[in-house]
Structure formats: structure tokens, C-alpha cells
């Protein structure tokens, strides 16, 4: 089999995600054969550095021996059993580990991030209903927020290209001003801008709290908004406001959890605890689909009743799949044994130094949060993102700009030489495209 054969078969049989399929008439798919570490290799032997961790999921590189071994071992005992009426060791072990890490318990599982968002929203709404406050049935999110593309998740998403087509199907929510520091006034500090946005949040919540179930937020980094980053003080104020007015705080850490922002979870940097946390993407190291929502004992207790209808009757056939849970346990074990957060801090400092070679190019808002880096390209060129993406692929680098924002979110196993390649290739591609 070769690249062209697999490409043609894919176009004939597969509807690819987040894609206008007609564009592949001029921008060919790239069939991949294997992965090792930060590298992907196609059927002709060309290698590509995976600078976006394959849509932000791959934490420890492709073909990781410890995660593979855990999945293989689990295959020899139990591949799957329904979690309604049954349980198994991997899901119990994982739930206990996640509770220890987050301070929240009673993990509820699904397979993807959007489903986790749906679960958290439904739980919050149902909690207030069980507590005799059914009027608390509306939600808040940030401007430019992204929480997934199922209907409930789109209702709290504020990215027009995903949302507008389906607007008649959605339960509408209110969007609060984003604390993304790029939106601050000249001379305004990140903290001052975050506090100004938080005041707008409090003004709205004070007026509407009787009908608000929850405020859902991407802690510290709004990824789909072009890696919009903001000060942790906003999370502190959001927690205070939600407490004061009895509104749940949902932390959507689907993209930023598991070390991406410099701590295991982004909310830790604000020294707060959310009422719900949504996790997915990196939870299995990028090996198998899995997501989970963890919540407080207080929320869990509101569903614990003799009446079946008061229970949380959401379901998913593959809930808590043993293979996926085993991959997640292996992923968390790597954090425990390899000082991943400490090593990432050293790589962050090194990368921040290397990024200075881009400073003389037409870019702005060069920024970093943990193992995420981004900058905005100053260009009026239509189609910049596509042109840069294709040029980078030609140079052996996988990056997917969001509009004019170029970002890096590589696997944690990337080394100094590979960081050099990523930055130098980015510079060369910018010079060729602009």
C-alpha cells in the first residue's frame, strides 16, 4: 500500500472531521503509516514533527511502550463490560486516582470532550431541579469560548463557524467578556483586565442568579479562540462570585488538563476548586477515547434517592471502558514516576528562549502558558492559515494555525533538538508564506 492508494480510498469512504471535503481536491490528505515519539511517518517514509499532539491528545509521544503494554495486558483479561450493574478494577482504580488528584469524586465516564460537557451541564441542571430550584436552568460561558460540537456543548460555545448553522437547534446561553489579555487596553495589566472582566461577570450574575445553573469556563487558556490566555485572578474571582450567588463553576479542562498549563490542572494555579471538572484528550495519552466528569460530594448526594427519576440517567455503551481506563492509568503513572511537571518547566524555559528568534518577524502577542506557546501573525493575507499549514507540512512539521494564530502544543517528550527544528522551521515557513 502507498500514500496515493490510501488517500484515494479515504476520500471515497471517509467523511473527515472539521473539514470541507471539497478542499481536498487541491489540498491532499496525508496517509500516515506509523508514529514514534514526536514524529509521524507517511507511507513514503517522510517524517512530520507532531507540533500539535494530534489535536492536543498525545502527551508522551506516539508508540509509547508503557501505555501500549498496559493496553495489551488489559486485553488478556477484560476488554469491556457495561458499567450499569457491573464494575471492574481499571475504572475503580482510575476514579480513585482522579479523585486524589482533583479533590473531586464520583467520576462519570464518556468517550469524548463534548460528551463530558453535556454531562456536566445536565448534572448541574438536574442538581438544581432535585434541590427544588428548577428555575435555575440557564448557563454562562465566555465570549470566544469552545466546549464541543454536540448540541448542548454548542449552546455554551461562542465560535461562529461551529455554532451559527445550528443556532435554531440550540438552547442559548449568555456570554461574558473574555479576559483574554490580547483584548486589554494599552497599558492595562493582565490582572487589571481580568478583574475588570470579572466585575462584568459579577454584575450579570447578581441580576440573573435565580435562573443560572452554572458558569462553564476553560481555565487560563481559551484554546479554540486562538490560544487566548488570561490571568489566574479571574478564576479566583469567578469562584467567589459563583459561591456568593449559588451558581456552579464548571472547569472545562478537556484541552488544558494533565500538565498543559504548567500544573496538573489549570485550576490549581488559582488555588480554587470547581464544582465540576471535565477531562478528556490527554487523559489516555492519546491512545483511546475517554472522557470523564468529576464533581463534589454535595452534587452527588442530590441524586442519591429511592426515586429512580432523581438519579442521573445519562448513559453511554462504552462508559468506563477497561482498555481506555488502563491507558489512562498508565498515563498517570508516567506523571508519578518521571517528574513530568518538573521536566516540562525546564522545557518551557528553554522554548521561551528559543522563541525569541521569531521576534523580528511581523508577529504580536508572543505568549506562553506551560507547554502551550502562541503568537499572532500580522497579515491581511486571506488563507494564511491554510498556506502556512501546507508549507509547514512540506518542511516536515505538523502545525494547524487558528486564523492568524500559530501555536505549539507538542508532546511532552520533545527534546531540545526537536524544539529547535520546530521553531526554526516555523520561522522559515513564515518567511516563505508572508
BATOR-999697 format. One record per atom (N, C-alpha, C, CB): z, y, x; residue in one letter. Coordinates in steps of 0.1 Angstrom, whole numbers, plus 5000, padded with zeros to 4 digits. Glycine has a CB too. Example, Ala and Ser with C-alpha at 12.3 -4.5 7.8 and 13.67 -1.06 7.14 Angstrom:
BEGIN
507849435132A;507849555123A;507849675132A;509049555113A;507149785128S;507149895137S;507950005129S;505749945141S;
END
This chain:
BEGIN
500049885009X;500050005000X;500050125009X;501250004990X;499350235005X;499250355012X;499650475003X;497950385019X;499750595010X;500150715002X;499250734990X;500150835011X;497950734992X;496950774982X;497050674970X;495550774987X;497150544973X;497250444962X;498450474953X;497250304968X;499650484960X;500850504952X;500850644945X;502050504961X;500250744951X;500050874944X;499250864932X;499450974954X;498150794932X;497250784920X;497950704909X;495950714924X;498650594913X;499350514903X;500550594897X;499950394909X;501150674904X;502250754899X;501750864889X;503050834910X;500650924892X;500051024883X;499650964870X;498851094890X;499150834871X;498750764859X;499850714851X;497850654863X;501050694856X;502050624849X;503350694847X;502350494855X;503650794856X;504950854856X;504851004852X;505550854870X;505751044843X;505951184839X;507051244848X;506151204824X;506751324857X;507751364867X;508551484862X;507051414880X;509851494866X;510751584861X;510551734865X;512251544864X;510851824857X;510851964860X;509552004866X;511952004870X;508451954860X;507151964866X;506051994856X;506751834874X;505152084859X;503952104852X;502952004858X;503352254852X;502651894852X;501951784858X;500551834862X;501751674848X;499951924855X;498551974859X;498552034873X;498052074849X;499752084878X;499752144891X;499452044902X;501152204894X;499751914899X;499451814909X;497951784911X;500151684905X;497151854904X;495651844907X;495451914920X;494851914896X;496252014924X;496052084936X;497152074946X;495752234933X;498352024941X;499552004950X;499951864949X;500652104945X;499451774957X;499651634956X;501151594957X;498851554966X;501451484950X;502751424952X;502751364966X;503051314941X;503951334971X;504151264984X;504851144982X;504851364995X;504251024982X;504950894981X;505750864993X;503950784978X;507050844991X;507950815002X;508250665003X;509350884999X;508350615015X;508550475018X;509950445021X;507650435029X;510650525029X;511950495033X;512750625037X;512050395044X;514050615038X;514850725043X;515850675053X;515550795031X;516150755063X;517150725073X;517850855077X;516550655086X;519150865075X;519850985078X;519351105070X;519751015093X;518951215077X;518451335070X;516951325068X;518851465078X;516351215072X;514851205073X;514351115062X;514451155086X;513251155056X;512451075046X;511051055053X;512251155033X;510550935051X;509250895058X;508250845047X;509550785068X;507050895048X;506050855038X;505350735043X;505050975035X;504350685036X;503650565039X;502750575051X;502850515027X;502450695055X;501650715067X;502450745080X;500650825065X;503850735078X;504650745089X;505150895092X;504050695101X;504750985084X;505151125086X;506551145081X;504251225079X;507451215089X;508851235085X;509051375080X;509751205098X;510051385071X;510351515065X;511851525065X;509851525050X;512351635071X;513851655070X;514251705056X;514251765081X;515151625050X;515551655037X;516651765036X;516151525030X;516151885036X;516952005037X;517652045024X;516152125041X;517351965013X;518051995000X;518751874995X;516952044990X;518951775004X;519751655000X;519251584987X;521251684998X;517851594986X;517251524974X;517851574961X;517251374975X;517751704959X;518251774947X;519851764947X;517751704934X;520351784960X;521751814962X;522651694960X;522251924952X;522151574960X;522951454958X;523351374970X;522151354949X;522551384981X;522751294992X;523751365002X;521451264999X;524951315003X;525951375011X;525951325026X;527351345006X;525751195028X;525851135041X;524651065046X;526951025040X;523451115041X;522251065047X;521650945039X;522351035061X;520450925040X;519750815034X;520050685042X;518250835033X;520150575035X;520350445042X;521650435049X;519150415052X;522650485043X;524050485049X;524650345048X;524950585042X;525050285059X;525450145059X;526750115051X;525750095073X;527650205051X;528950175043X;528750185028X;530050275048X;527950275024X;527650285009X;526850165005X;526950415006X;525850135013X;524950015009X;525849885009X;523849995020X;526749875019X;527549755019X;528449745007X;528349755032X;528949855002X;529849854990X;529049804978X;530449994988X;527849854977X;527049814965X;526649674966X;525749904964X;526349624978X;525949484979X;527149394976X;525449454993X;528349434981X;529449344978X;529749344963X;530649404986X;529649454957X;529949454942X;528849374935X;529849604937X;527649364940X;526649284933X;526949134932X;525249304941X;527849094942X;528148954942X;529248914932X;528648914956X;529849014926X;530948994917X;530749034902X;532249054921X;530349164900X;530149214887X;529249334887X;531549254880X;528049314881X;527049424881X;527349524870X;525649374880X;527849474858X;528049564847X;528849494836X;526749624841X;529749564829X;530349524817X;530649644809X;531649434819X;530449634796X;530749754788X;532149794789X;530349734773X;532449924789X;533749974791X;534549994778X;533650114799X;533849974767X;534549974754X;535249834752X;533550004742X;536549824753X;537249704751X;537449624764X;536549624741X;536849674775X;536949604788X;537249704799X;535649524791X;537649654810X;537749734822X;537449654834X;539249804823X;537449714846X;537249644859X;537749724870X;535649624860X;537949664882X;538649724893X;537949854898X;538749624904X;536649854900X;536049974906X;536250104897X;534549954908X;536150094884X;536350204876X;537850254876X;535950184861X;538750154877X;540150194877X;540450254891X;541050074875X;540050194902X;540250254915X;539650394916X;539650154926X;538450414911X;537850544912X;538550644904X;536350534908X;538950604892X;539650704883X;540950744890X;539950644869X;541650654895X;542950684902X;542750784914X;543650564907X;541650754922X;541350834933X;540950974929X;540250764941X;540150984919X;539751124914X;540851204909X;538651104904X;541751134902X;542951194897X;543851254908X;543851104888X;543951174919X;544751214930X;544051334937X;544851104941X;542751344937X;542051454944X;542051574936X;540651404947X;541951564923X;541751684914X;542951734907X;540751654904X;544051644906X;545151684898X;544951664883X;545551824901X;543751614879X;543451584865X;543251434864X;542151664861X;543451384852X;543351234850X;542451194838X;544651184848X;542551064835X;541751014824X;540251044825X;542351064810X;539650984835X;538251014837X;537350944826X;537850964851X;536451024821X;535450974812X;534150984818X;535451064798X;533350864818X;532150854826X;530850864818X;532250724834X;529850904825X;528450904820X;527550884833X;528151034812X;526350924832X;525350894842X;524851014849X;524250814837X;524951134844X;524251254850X;525051374846X;522851264844X;524751484853X;525451614852X;525351674838X;524951704862X;524251674832X;524151734818X;524951654808X;522651734814X;525051524810X;525951444801X;527351484803X;525651294803X;527751514815X;529151554818X;529451684811X;529351564833X;528451774812X;528651904805X;528851884790X;527451994807X;527951794784X;528051764770X;529451714766X;527051664765X;529951624775X;531251554772X;532351664772X;531551444783X;532351754782X;533451854784X;533351944772X;533251934797X;532151984768X;532052084756X;532552014743X;530652124754X;532151884741X;532651814729X;534151794730X;531851684728X;534651754741X;536151734742X;536851864739X;536451684756X;536451974744X;537152104741X;537052134727X;536552214750X;535952124721X;535752154706X;536652054698X;534352134702X;536651934702X;537351824694X;538851844696X;536951684698X;539251884708X;540751914710X;541252014701X;540951964725X;540552134700X;540952234691X;540952194676X;540152364692X;539952114673X;539952054659X;541151964656X;538651974657X;541451874666X;542651794665X;543951874664X;542651694676X;543951984670X;545152074671X;545252164659X;545152154684X;544352144649X;544452224637X;543852364639X;545752244633X;542952384649X;542252514650X;540752494651X;542752584663X;540152444640X;538652424641X;537852544642X;538252344628X;538352664640X;537552784642X;537252814656X;538352904636X;538052754666X;537752764680X;536652674684X;539052744689X;535352714681X;534252624683X;533052684690X;533752574669X;533352794697X;532252864704X;532552864719X;532053014699X;531552894727X;531652874742X;531153004749X;530952754747X;531753024761X;531253124770X;530753064783X;532453224773X;529753134789X;529353094802X;528953224809X;528152994802X;528453214822X;528053334829X;526553364827X;528353314844X;526153484829X;524753514830X;524153444842X;524553674831X;522953394840X;522253314850X;522853184853X;522153394863X;523753134844X;524353004846X;523352894843X;525552994837X;523652774849X;522952654847X;523952534846X;521852624858X;523852464834X;524752354832X;524052224828X;525852394822X;522752224828X;521952104824X;520952134813X;522951994820X;520152034810X;519052054801X;519051974789X;517752024809X;520151904786X;520351844772X;520651964763X;521451734772X;520651934750X;520752054741X;522052124741X;520552004727X;523152044742X;524452114744X;524552194757X;525552014743X;524152134767X;524252194780X;523352314781X;523852094792X;522152314775X;521252424774X;521852544766X;519952394768X;522752504757X;523452614749X;524252704757X;524252544738X;524752654769X;525652734777X;524852764790X;526952664780X;523552744791X;522752774802X;522052904800X;521752664805X;521752984810X;521153114809X;520053124819X;522153224811X;519153024819X;517953034827X;516753024818X;517852924838X;516053124816X;515053144805X;513953024805X;514353274806X;513452994817X;512352894818X;512852764812X;511852874832X;514152724813X;514652604807X;514952614793X;515852554815X;515452734789X;516152754776X;515252804765X;517252844778X;514352894768X;513652974757X;512852884748X;512753074763X;512152784753X;511352704744X;512152634734X;510652594753X;513452594737X;514252514728X;515252594721X;514952404736X;515152724721X;516152814715X;516452784701X;515752954716X;515452744692X;515752714678X;516652594676X;514452694671X;516752514687X;517552384685X;518952404690X;516852274693X;519252514696X;520452524704X;521652594696X;520252604717X;522852554699X;524052634695X;524152744705X;525252544694X;524052864701X;524052974710X;525553004715X;523453104703X;525653054727X;526853094733X;526753234738X;527252994745X;527853294742X;527853424748X;527853414763X;529053514743X;527153504770X;527153504785X;527853634790X;525753504790X;528753604799X;529553714806X;528853764819X;530953664809X;529053884823X;528453934835X;528753844847X;528854074838X;527653814854X;527853724866X;528453804878X;526453664870X;529453744885X;530053804896X;529253784909X;531453754898X;528053734908X;527153714919X;527053844927X;525653674914X;527453834940X;527653964948X;526354034950X;528253924961X;525253974949X;523954044950X;523754154939X;522753944949X;524554144929X;524454234917X;525454354919X;524654164904X;526254354929X;527254464931X;526554594934X;528254424942X;527254704932X;526754834935X;526854854951X;527554944928X;526054944956X;526054974970X;527455014974X;525055074974X;528054954984X;529354984989X;530454924982X;529555134988X;530254844971X;531254774964X;531554644971X;530854754949X;532754614973X;533154484979X;532954364970X;534554484984X;532854244975X;532754124967X;533954114958X;532554004976X;535154134963X;536354124955X;536354224944X;537554134963X;535954354947X;536054454937X;535054434926X;535754594943X;533854384930X;532854354920X;533254234911X;531454314926X;533854134917X;534354014909X;535354064899X;534953914919X;536254144903X;537354194894X;536754284883X;538354274902X;535754354886X;535054434876X;534454344865X;534054534882X;533754234870X;533154144861X;534254064853X;532354034868X;535354034859X;536453964852X;537054054841X;537553924862X;537054184844X;537554274833X;536654264821X;537654414838X;535354254823X;534454244812X;534754114804X;532954254817X;534954004812X;535353884806X;536553894797X;535553774817X;537653964803X;538853974795X;538654054782X;539954034804X;537854164783X;537654244772X;536954164760X;536654364775X;536054074764X;535353994754X;536353884748X;534153924760X;537053814757X;537953714753X;539053764744X;538553634765X;539553884747X;540653944740X;540253964725X;541054074746X;538953994723X;538454024710X;538053904702X;537254124711X;537553794710X;536953684703X;537753554705X;535553664708X;538953554711X;539553424715X;539853334703X;540853454721X;539953384691X;540253304679X;539153204676X;540553384667X;537953234681X;536753154679X;536253084691X;535653234672X;536953104703X;536453054715X;537152924719X;536653154727X;536352814722X;536952694727X;537152694742X;536052574722X;536052734749X;536052714763X;535152814770X;535752574767X;535452844783X;534652914792X;534252814803X;535353044798X;532952794804X;532452704814X;531752784826X;531352604808X;532052734838X;531652814850X;531352724861X;532852914853X;530452764870X;530152704882X;530952774893X;528552714886X;531952704898X;532852774908X;532152814921X;534052684911X;532252944924X;531853004937X;530353014939X;532452924948X;529552924934X;528052934937X;527352894924X;527652834948X;526552984919X;525652954908X;524252914914X;525453084899X;524152784915X;523052724923X;521652754918X;523252574924X;521452724905X;520052744899X;519752894898X;519952684886X;520752984899X;520453124899X;520053174913X;521753204895X;519653084921X;519253124935X;520453134944X;518553264934X;521353044943X;522553034951X;523253164951X;522152994965X;523553214938X;524353324937X;525853294940X;524253384923X;526453364950X;527753344955X;528653454951X;527753314970X;529953424949X;530953524944X;532353494950X;530953534929X;533153594949X;534553584954X;535453494946X;535153724955X;536353424953X;537253334946X;538253404936X;538053254956X;538453534938X;539353604929X;538853604915X;539453754934X;537553584913X;537053584899X;537653454892X;535553574899X;537653344899X;538253224894X;539653234890X;538053104903X;540453304899X;541853334896X;542053414884X;542453404908X;541253514882X;541353594870X;540853524858X;540553724872X;539853444859X;539353364848X;540453264843X;538053284851X;541153204852X;542253114849X;543353194841X;542753044861X;543653304846X;544753384840X;544253424826X;545053514848X;543053474824X;542553514811X;542553394801X;541153574813X;542053284806X;541953164797X;543353124793X;541253054804X;544353124802X;545653094798X;546253194788X;546553094811X;546053324790X;546653424782X;546153414767X;546353564787X;544853374766X;544253374753X;543953234747X;542953454753X;544453134754X;544352994749X;542852954747X;545052974736X;542152964758X;540752924759X;540652824771X;539753044761X;540052714769X;539852614780X;538952674791X;539252484775X;539252634803X;538452664815X;537852534820X;539252734826X;536452524819X;535752414824X;535052444837X;534652364813X;535452364848X;534752384861X;533652284862X;535852364872X;532452344862X;531252264864X;530952254879X;529952324857X;531552144885X;531352124900X;530352014903X;532752084906X;529452004893X;528351894895X;527651914908X;527451904883X;527252044911X;526452064923X;527352104935X;525552184921X;528552164933X;529352224943X;530552134947X;529852364940X;530852024940X;531951944944X;531651854956X;532251854932X;532751784960X;532651694971X;532251764984X;531651584968X;532851874987X;532751935001X;531752035002X;532551835010X;530852064992X;529752154994X;530152294998X;528852154982X;531352344992X;531652484994X;532752505005X;532252544981X;533052395012X;534052405023X;535352345020X;534152545027X;535652315008X;536752235004X;536252114995X;537852324996X;537152024993X;536651904985X;536151954972X;537851804983X;536852044965X;536352104953X;536452254954X;537152054940X;535452324948X;535452474949X;536652534943X;534152524943X;537152484932X;538252554925X;539452554934X;538552484912X;539552464944X;540752464953X;540852604961X;540652354963X;539652664963X;539652784971X;540352904964X;538252824975X;540452884951X;541152994943X;542552944939X;540353024930X;542952834944X;544352784941X;544652774926X;545352864947X;543652724918X;543752714904X;543552564900X;542852804896X;543752534888X;543352404882X;542652424869X;544652314881X;541452374867X;540752394854X;541352294844X;539252364856X;540952314832X;541352224821X;540452104821X;541352294807X;539152124825X;538252014826X;537452034840X;537252004814X;537051924846X;536151934857X;535051834855X;536851904871X;533751884857X;532551804856X;532051764870X;531451874847X;531851634872X;531451594885X;530251504884X;532551514893X;529351514894X;528151424894X;527551434908X;527151444882X;526251434909X;525451444921X;526051374933X;525251594924X;526751444941X;527251384953X;528351274951X;527851484962X;528751244939X;529851154937X;529551014943X;530151144922X;528350974942X;527950844948X;527250854961X;527150764938X;527250974967X;526550994979X;525050994977X;526850884989X;524551004965X;523151004961X;522550864959X;522451074972X;523350764958X;522850624957X;522650574943X;523850534964X;523450604933X;523350564920X;523750674910X;524150434917X;523150674898X;523550774888X;524950754883X;522550774876X;525750864883X;527150864878X;527651004876X;528050784888X;528351024865X;529051154863X;530351124856X;528151254855X;531251214857X;532551204851X;533151334847X;533551124860X;533951334837X;534751454833X;536251414834X;534351504818X;537051494841X;538451474841X;539151584834X;538951454856X;540251554828X;540951664820X;542451644821X;540551664806X;543151734815X;544651734816X;545251624806X;545151874812X;546551594809X;547251504800X;547451564786X;548651474806X;547551694786X;547651764773X;546451744764X;547951914775X;545251754770X;544051734762X;543951594758X;542751774771X;544251494767X;544151354764X;545051324753X;544551274776X;546251374753X;547251344742X;546851384729X;548651414746X;546051494728X;545551544715X;544651444708X;544851674716X;544051344715X;543151244710X;543851114707X;541951224719X;545051104711X;545850974711X;546550964697X;546850964723X;545950884688X;546450884675X;546050754668X;545751004667X;546750724657X;546350604649X;545050614642X;547450574639X;544650744640X;543350764632X;542150764642X;543450904625X;541250674639X;540150644648X;539350774650X;539250534643X;539150854639X;538250974640X;538851074649X;538051024626X;540151074652X;540751164661X;540451124676X;542251184659X;539951004678X;539650964692X;538351024696X;539450814692X;538051024709X;536851074714X;535750964714X;536951134729X;534950974704X;533950864701X;532650874707X;533850844686X;532550944718X;531350954726X;531150824734X;531451074736X;529950784736X;529650654743X;528350664751X;529650544733X;528250564760X;527050554769X;527050414774X;527050664780X;526050344772X;526050194775X;526450164789X;524650144773X;526150254799X;526450224813X;527650294818X;525250254822X;528550344808X;529750414812X;530550334822X;530550434800X;530850404833X;531750344844X;531150224850X;533050304838X;529750224852X;529150104858X;529750064872X;527650134860X;530049934874X;530749894886X;530049924899X;531049744885X;528749914899X;527949934911X;528050084915X;526449894909X;527850174905X;527950314907X;529350354912X;527550394895X;530350294905X;531750324909X;532050274923X;532750264899X;531450164927X;531650114941X;531050214951X;531049974942X;529850264948X;529150364956X;530050484958X;527750394951X;530650524947X;531550644947X;532750624955X;531950684933X;533350504954X;534550474962X;534150474977X;535150334958X;533050414981X;532650414995X;532350555000X;531350334996X;531850644991X;531550784995X;532950854997X;530850854984X;533850834988X;535250894990X;535950845003X;536050884978X;535750715006X;536350655017X;535850725030X;536050505018X;534550765030X;534050835042X;534750965044X;532450855041X;534951035033X;535751155034X;537151135041X;535951225020X;537751025036X;539050995041X;539150955056X;539650875034X;538050885061X;538150835074X;537450915085X;537450695075X;536551005081X;535751075091X;535951225092X;534251055087X;537051275086X;537351425087X;536051505083X;537851455101X;535451465072X;534151535068X;534351685067X;533651465055X;535451725060X;535551875058X;535751945071X;536851895049X;536451885080X;536651955093X;535351955101X;537651875101X;534551845101X;533351845108X;532351945101X;532751705108X;532351955088X;531452045081X;531752195085X;531552025066X;533052225087X;533452355091X;532852395104X;534952375091X;532852295114X;532252325127X;530652345125X;532552205136X;530052265117X;528652275115X;528252405108X;528052155107X;529152445099X;528952575092X;528952695102X;530052605081X;529852695111X;529952795121X;528652795130X;531152785130X;528252675134X;527052665142X;525852705135X;526852515146X;525652665122X;524552705114X;524552855112X;524552635101X;525652915109X;525753065107X;525253135120X;527153105104X;525553085131X;525053145144X;523453125145X;525653085156X;523053005142X;521552985143X;520753065133X;521252835140X;521353095121X;520653165111X;520253315115X;521453175098X;520953365125X;520653495129X;519253515135X;521653545140X;518553405138X;517153425143X;516253465132X;516753295149X;516753455119X;515953505108X;516153645104X;516253415096X;517153715111X;517553845106X;516453955107X;518753885114X;515553935116X;514454045118X;513354025108X;513954045132X;513353915100X;512253895090X;512553975078X;512153735087X;511553985069X;511754065056X;512653985046X;510454095050X;513953975049X;514853895040X;516053985038X;515253765047X;516853945028X;518054015025X;519153915019X;517854135015X;520353965019X;521453875013X;521553745020X;521253854998X;521553745033X;521753625041X;523253585038X;521453645056X;523453465033X;524753425028X;525053285030X;524853465013X;526353255029X;526853115032X;528053085024X;527053095047X;528252965019X;529452915013X;529552765017X;529552934998X;530352735027X;530452595031X;529152545037X;530952505019X;528652435031X;527452375035X;526252415027X;527552215035X;526352535022X;525152595015X;524852725021X;525552614999X;523552745024X;523052875030X;521852925022X;522652855045X;521753055021X;520653105013X;520253245018X;520953104998X;519053285015X;518653425017X;517453455008X;518253455032X;517253585005X;516253624995X;515053685003X;516753714984X;513853645001X;512753695008X;512153815000X;511553585009X;511953925008X;511454055002X;509954045002X;511954175010X;509354004991X;507953994989X;507554004975X;507453854995X;506454064972X;505854074959X;504753964957X;505254214956X;504653874966X;503653774966X;503953674954X;503553694979X;502953664945X;503053564934X;502853424940X;502053594923X;503753334935X;503553204940X;504253184954X;502153164941X;505153264958X;505753254971X;506453114973X;506753364974X;507253074962X;508052954963X;507152834965X;508852934950X;505952824958X;505052714960X;504452714973X;504052714949X;503952834978X;503352844991X;504252805002X;502752984993X;505552855001X;506452815012X;506752665012X;507752905010X;506952615000X;507252474998X;506252385005X;507452434983X;504952415002X;503852335007X;503752355022X;502552375000X;503952475027X;503852505041X;504952425049X;503952655045X;506152425043X;507252355049X;506952205050X;508552385042X;506452155039X;506052005039X;505051975050X;505551965026X;504152065052X;503152045063X;503852035077X;502052155063X;504952115078X;505652125090X;506752015091X;506252255092X;506951925081X;507851825081X;509251865077X;508051775095X;509351955067X;510652005062X;510552015047X;510952145068X;511551945040X;511651955026X;512652065022X;512051815020X;512052175016X;512852285010X;512252314997X;512952405020X;513052354987X;512452394974X;513052534970X;512752284963X;512352644974X;512852774971X;512952794956X;511952884976X;513952874952X;514152914938X;513653054937X;515652894933X;512453074931X;511853204931X;511753254946X;512653304922X;512353364949X;512253424962X;513353384971X;512153574962X;514253294966X;515453244974X;515153124981X;516653224965X;515253124994X;515153005003X;516652965006X;514353035016X;516852835004X;518252785006X;518252655014X;519052774993X;519352625020X;519552505027X;520852435021X;519752525042X;520652305018X;521852225013X;521652085019X;521952224998X;521752065032X;521351945039X;522451835037X;521051965053X;522151715040X;523251605041X;524151645052X;522551475044X;525451605050X;526451645060X;526351585073X;527851605054X;525451475075X;525351405087X;524351485096X;524851265085X;523751595092X;522751665100X;523451705113X;522251795093X;522651695124X;523251725138X;522651865143X;522951615148X;523051905154X;522752035159X;521252045162X;523452065173X;520551945167X;519151945169X;518351955156X;518651825177X;518851885146X;518251885133X;518452025126X;518751775124X;519652085128X;519852225123X;518852315130X;521252265126X;518652305143X;517652385150X;516252365144X;517552345165X;515852245141X;514552215136X;514452285122X;514352065134X;515452275114X;515452325100X;515252475100X;516652285093X;516052545109X;515952695110X;514652745116X;517152745117X;514352685127X;513052725134X;511852695126X;512952655148X;511852585119X;510652555110X;510652655099X;510752415105X;511752695093X;511852785083X;511252925087X;513252805078X;511652965099X;511153095104X;509653085106X;511753125118X;509152975112X;507652965114X;506952965100X;507352835121X;507452895090X;506852895077X;506853035070X;507552795068X;507953105072X;507953245066X;506853325073X;509353305068X;506753315086X;505753395093X;504353355089X;505953375109X;504153235085X;502753185081X;502453225067X;502653035083X;503553235058X;503253255044X;503253405041X;504353185036X;504053475047X;504253625043X;503053705049X;505553675048X;
END
